[in-house]
Amino acid sequence: MRQLFAAVVAVAVLAAGAAQAQNSPAAQRVLDKARAASGGAAAWNMLRGVHEVGAEGGKPVERWADPLRYGLREESHTDGGAKLIQGYNGAAEWRVLASGAATGSDRGPYLAKVRGEAFFAAYGYFYPSRFDLRSSHEGVRQHQGRSYEVLRVQPAGGAPRDLWFDARSRLLGRMVEHDGQGPPTTYEISDYRRVGAVMIPFRVAVSGGGLAAPRERVLSKVDFLPVDRAMFSLPPPAPPKAEPVAPPVAAPTPPVKPKPKPAWRRWLDR
């Protein structure tokens, strides 16, 4: 029994070491400083959901993310005002198009992009014990007169992004996504505000990638209430409407037979 216990402990130690090797110590130090500057580990560990309300390109947008395990739902609108819904439950992504038709997949490069979006929307890089990820320190770079420490972070099964942390404030200022499908997508992050005990950005400008023109998302409300996991899965189709049932046809009432007259009455009727 002691030998078995020792073997189990040895395997666990080796597995922990292998998992830890996925994260560069230099990158983790930058993440620790960023988390401390934006509220601290205790504050971030209290989050049970991320709910954002705002506008993108003048049209309303709403998003939910799960910082405990993979989950994403976003509701946006087309130029014509039609509603679009996209979700990810950790296994498959799904979409409800403007026409109302549902589609999605559980494999392919687009799934990796959506999985990455779910990870970064939930600030998953602050939770290495919850999400399997790889990170590396890419060095110090300059942008518009400011110095940034750049990390390459990739969630397991998701598209990687370069995270640019401001060397002075320690806050995330830029992200560059590499999905392997074309030019990178750049996210310029700004307007940090305190929500509860943590600080998060309220403005993100997105450019590059497959976008025809840059777009900007401006948030008006953020809360960290727990999220119902059911909203990350495609809702079941509505049951078919039952055919109207015609009311039952009443059976005709049989005629009432006259009662036979008593004998004395028949005698009087003679």
C-alpha positions as CSV (number, residue, x, y, z in Angstrom):
1,M,0.0,0.0,0.0
2,R,2.9,2.4,0.9
3,Q,4.5,1.6,-2.5
4,L,1.3,2.3,-4.3
5,F,0.8,5.6,-2.4
6,A,4.4,6.6,-3.2
7,A,3.9,5.8,-6.9
8,V,0.7,7.9,-7.0
9,V,2.4,10.9,-5.4
10,A,5.4,10.6,-7.8
11,V,3.0,10.6,-10.8
12,A,1.2,13.6,-9.4
13,V,4.4,15.5,-8.9
14,L,5.6,14.8,-12.4
15,A,2.3,15.8,-13.8
16,A,2.3,19.0,-11.9
17,G,5.8,19.8,-13.1
18,A,4.8,19.1,-16.7
19,A,1.8,21.4,-16.3
20,Q,3.9,24.2,-14.7
21,A,6.4,23.9,-17.6
22,Q,3.7,25.2,-19.9
23,N,3.9,28.6,-18.3
24,S,7.1,30.6,-18.6
25,P,8.2,31.9,-15.1
26,A,9.1,35.3,-16.7
27,A,5.6,35.5,-18.2
28,Q,3.9,34.5,-15.0
29,R,5.8,37.3,-13.1
30,V,4.3,39.8,-15.6
31,L,0.8,38.4,-15.2
32,D,1.2,38.5,-11.4
33,K,2.1,42.2,-11.5
34,A,-0.8,42.9,-13.9
35,R,-3.2,41.2,-11.6
36,A,-1.9,43.0,-8.6
37,A,-2.2,46.4,-10.3
38,S,-5.8,45.7,-11.4
39,G,-7.2,44.6,-8.0
40,G,-5.1,41.7,-6.6
41,A,-5.4,37.9,-6.7
42,A,-8.1,37.8,-3.9
43,A,-10.3,40.2,-5.8
44,W,-10.0,38.4,-9.2
45,N,-10.6,35.0,-7.5
46,M,-14.0,36.3,-6.3
47,L,-15.4,36.7,-9.8
48,R,-18.0,34.2,-10.8
49,G,-19.1,35.7,-14.2
50,V,-18.4,38.6,-16.6
51,H,-21.3,40.5,-18.1
52,E,-20.8,43.4,-20.4
53,V,-23.3,45.8,-21.9
54,G,-22.3,48.4,-24.5
55,A,-22.2,49.4,-28.2
56,E,-20.1,48.5,-31.1
57,G,-20.3,50.6,-34.2
58,G,-23.3,52.4,-32.8
59,K,-25.3,49.1,-32.4
60,P,-26.0,47.5,-29.0
61,V,-23.9,44.5,-27.9
62,E,-24.1,42.3,-24.8
63,R,-21.6,39.6,-23.8
64,W,-21.4,37.0,-21.0
65,A,-18.2,35.0,-20.2
66,D,-17.4,32.4,-17.5
67,P,-14.1,32.8,-15.6
68,L,-14.5,29.4,-13.9
69,R,-14.6,27.3,-17.1
70,Y,-15.1,27.9,-20.8
71,G,-18.3,29.7,-21.6
72,L,-19.2,32.6,-24.0
73,R,-22.4,34.2,-25.3
74,E,-22.6,37.4,-27.3
75,E,-25.7,39.1,-28.7
76,S,-25.1,41.8,-31.4
77,H,-27.0,43.4,-34.3
78,T,-26.5,43.7,-38.0
79,D,-26.7,47.0,-39.9
80,G,-30.3,46.2,-40.6
81,G,-31.1,45.7,-36.9
82,A,-31.4,42.0,-37.0
83,K,-30.2,40.1,-33.9
84,L,-27.2,37.8,-34.0
85,I,-26.3,35.4,-31.2
86,Q,-23.1,33.4,-30.8
87,G,-22.2,31.0,-28.0
88,Y,-19.6,28.5,-26.8
89,N,-20.0,26.0,-24.1
90,G,-16.5,24.6,-23.9
91,A,-17.1,21.9,-26.5
92,A,-18.8,23.4,-29.5
93,E,-19.6,26.9,-30.9
94,W,-23.0,27.8,-32.2
95,R,-24.7,30.8,-33.9
96,V,-28.2,32.0,-34.5
97,L,-28.2,34.0,-37.7
98,A,-30.3,37.0,-38.6
99,S,-32.7,34.7,-40.4
100,G,-33.2,32.7,-37.2
101,A,-31.4,29.6,-38.6
102,A,-28.9,27.9,-36.2
103,T,-25.5,26.7,-37.2
104,G,-22.1,25.8,-35.6
105,S,-19.4,23.3,-35.3
106,D,-17.3,21.3,-32.8
107,R,-14.1,21.3,-34.9
108,G,-12.0,23.4,-37.3
109,P,-10.1,26.7,-37.1
110,Y,-13.1,28.8,-36.4
111,L,-13.7,26.9,-33.2
112,A,-10.2,27.6,-32.1
113,K,-10.9,31.4,-32.6
114,V,-14.1,31.3,-30.6
115,R,-12.5,29.2,-27.8
116,G,-9.7,31.8,-27.6
117,E,-12.3,34.6,-27.5
118,A,-14.0,32.8,-24.6
119,F,-10.7,32.5,-22.7
120,F,-9.6,36.2,-23.2
121,A,-13.1,37.6,-22.6
122,A,-13.0,35.9,-19.1
123,Y,-9.5,37.1,-18.3
124,G,-8.4,33.5,-18.3
125,Y,-4.7,34.4,-18.3
126,F,-5.2,35.4,-14.7
127,Y,-6.4,31.9,-13.8
128,P,-3.6,29.4,-14.8
129,S,-4.9,26.8,-12.3
130,R,-8.4,26.8,-14.0
131,F,-7.4,27.0,-17.7
132,D,-4.7,25.0,-19.4
133,L,-2.5,27.5,-21.3
134,R,1.0,28.1,-22.6
135,S,2.8,31.4,-22.0
136,S,6.2,32.9,-22.9
137,H,7.9,36.2,-22.5
138,E,8.6,37.8,-25.9
139,G,10.6,40.8,-24.6
140,V,10.1,44.5,-24.3
141,R,8.7,46.5,-27.2
142,Q,7.9,50.1,-28.0
143,H,4.6,51.5,-29.2
144,Q,3.7,55.2,-29.5
145,G,6.4,56.2,-27.1
146,R,5.5,53.7,-24.4
147,S,7.3,50.5,-23.3
148,Y,5.5,47.2,-23.1
149,E,6.3,43.7,-21.8
150,V,4.9,41.3,-24.4
151,L,3.7,37.8,-23.6
152,R,2.6,35.1,-26.0
153,V,-0.4,33.4,-24.4
154,Q,-2.3,30.5,-25.9
155,P,-5.1,28.6,-24.3
156,A,-5.3,24.9,-25.0
157,G,-7.2,24.4,-28.2
158,G,-7.5,28.2,-28.8
159,A,-5.9,30.8,-31.0
160,P,-2.8,32.5,-29.4
161,R,-2.5,36.2,-28.7
162,D,0.4,38.5,-27.8
163,L,-0.5,40.5,-24.7
164,W,1.2,43.9,-24.3
165,F,1.4,45.0,-20.7
166,D,2.3,48.6,-20.1
167,A,5.7,48.7,-18.3
168,R,4.6,51.6,-16.1
169,S,1.0,50.9,-15.1
170,R,1.3,47.1,-15.5
171,L,-2.1,47.1,-17.2
172,L,-2.9,45.3,-20.5
173,G,-2.8,47.9,-23.3
174,R,-2.8,45.8,-26.5
175,M,-3.5,42.3,-27.8
176,V,-2.6,40.9,-31.1
177,E,-4.3,37.7,-32.2
178,H,-2.7,35.1,-34.5
179,D,-5.3,32.7,-35.8
180,G,-3.3,31.4,-38.8
181,Q,-6.1,32.4,-41.2
182,G,-4.8,35.7,-42.3
183,P,-3.3,39.0,-41.0
184,P,-3.3,39.4,-37.2
185,T,-6.1,41.2,-35.4
186,T,-5.1,44.0,-33.1
187,Y,-7.0,45.1,-30.0
188,E,-6.2,48.5,-28.5
189,I,-7.4,48.5,-24.9
190,S,-8.0,51.6,-22.8
191,D,-10.3,53.5,-20.4
192,Y,-9.7,51.4,-17.3
193,R,-12.3,51.8,-14.6
194,R,-12.9,50.1,-11.2
195,V,-15.8,47.8,-11.0
196,G,-16.1,46.5,-7.5
197,A,-12.6,45.5,-6.4
198,V,-11.0,45.1,-9.9
199,M,-10.1,47.4,-12.8
200,I,-11.1,46.5,-16.3
201,P,-11.1,48.3,-19.7
202,F,-14.3,50.0,-21.0
203,R,-13.0,50.7,-24.5
204,V,-11.5,48.3,-27.1
205,A,-10.6,49.3,-30.7
206,V,-10.3,46.3,-33.1
207,S,-8.5,46.4,-36.4
208,G,-6.9,44.1,-38.9
209,G,-7.8,40.5,-39.4
210,G,-10.8,40.1,-41.7
211,L,-12.3,43.4,-40.8
212,A,-13.2,45.7,-43.7
213,A,-12.7,48.7,-41.3
214,P,-11.7,49.2,-37.7
215,R,-14.5,49.0,-35.1
216,E,-14.7,50.2,-31.5
217,R,-16.5,48.6,-28.6
218,V,-17.5,51.0,-25.8
219,L,-19.0,49.5,-22.6
220,S,-21.6,51.2,-20.5
221,K,-22.1,48.6,-17.8
222,V,-20.1,45.7,-16.4
223,D,-21.0,43.3,-13.6
224,F,-19.5,40.0,-12.2
225,L,-22.7,38.1,-11.3
226,P,-22.7,34.3,-11.6
227,V,-23.7,33.2,-15.1
228,D,-26.3,30.5,-15.8
229,R,-24.4,27.8,-17.8
230,A,-27.5,27.0,-19.8
231,M,-27.1,30.3,-21.7
232,F,-23.8,29.1,-23.3
233,S,-25.5,26.2,-25.1
234,L,-27.8,26.4,-28.1
235,P,-31.4,26.6,-26.9
236,P,-33.4,23.5,-27.9
237,P,-35.8,24.0,-30.8
238,A,-39.3,24.9,-29.9
239,P,-41.7,22.0,-30.0
240,P,-44.0,21.8,-33.0
241,K,-47.3,23.5,-32.6
242,A,-50.1,21.0,-32.1
243,E,-52.8,20.9,-34.7
244,P,-56.1,22.4,-33.5
245,V,-58.5,19.7,-32.4
246,A,-62.1,20.0,-33.6
247,P,-64.6,19.9,-30.8
248,P,-66.4,16.5,-30.5
249,V,-69.7,16.3,-32.4
250,A,-72.6,15.6,-30.1
251,A,-74.5,12.5,-30.8
252,P,-78.2,13.1,-31.8
253,T,-80.6,12.7,-29.0
254,P,-82.8,9.7,-29.6
255,P,-86.6,10.5,-29.7
256,V,-88.5,10.0,-26.5
257,K,-90.9,7.2,-26.8
258,P,-94.4,8.0,-25.3
259,K,-95.2,6.1,-22.2
260,P,-98.0,3.6,-22.6
261,K,-101.4,4.8,-21.2
262,P,-102.7,3.0,-18.2
263,A,-105.6,0.6,-18.9
264,W,-108.2,2.9,-17.2
265,R,-107.1,5.8,-19.5
266,R,-107.4,3.6,-22.6
267,W,-110.9,2.6,-21.5
268,L,-111.9,6.3,-21.1
269,D,-110.6,7.1,-24.6
270,R,-112.9,4.6,-26.3
